[in-house]
Amino acid sequence: MRYRVLTAMLAFAAALPLPAGAQVMASEHGVVAQRVDGTTITIEYYRPQRRGRDHVIGNVVKWGSMWTPGANWATTIDVDHDVRVDGHVLAKGKYSIWMIPQPNEWTVILSSAWKRFHVQGPDSTAPEVRFTVKPEAAPIVDVLTFTFPSVAADSTTLLMQWGTAAVPLHIEVTPSNSVAPTGE
């Protein structure tokens, strides 16, 4: 009798739903920011993983296709002062980032319509800044990553890496004063 009761209790307990926990996202949320001479540059994105796939750029992300470098919602760049990105004026504000990869040259699009789902593409009616950059080969990075690997008194480099692709964007700020910094 005791065995039947114990078996029934275990069967009942096994049928109960498990407590709900936070679901892990396939592409976790990330934020990186850099301050350059009083200007803050913030990148907000979702970080897809390579998950053992070879050649994520050109395979997972097709050559010639529009892509936001990330997942879920469009990756954004937010600048609290006017800046220049690869020589192109980007006014203070928040923008979605889009890229069209090609083997030797990528088109970068910074669209003022920043609240976009990743498969929508940029809003063709919204103001945008569009230019091309040269990708660089890099050691394999498993999780899409944005970094600021170099920072100077009036500029920084924003680097997007995933798989073996690296795309550098040079960002210049207007110096707050014309006096060169000293070594003190």
Secondary structure, 3 states (H helix, E strand, C coil): CHHHHHHHHHHHHHHCCCCCCCCCCCCEEEEEEEEECCEEEEEEEEECECCCCCCCECCCECCCCCECCCCCECCEEEECCCEEECCEEECCEEEEEEEECCCCCEEEEEECCCCCECCCCCCCCCCEEEEEECCEEEEEEEEEEEEEEEECCCEEEEEEEEEEEEEEEEEEECCCCCCCCCCC
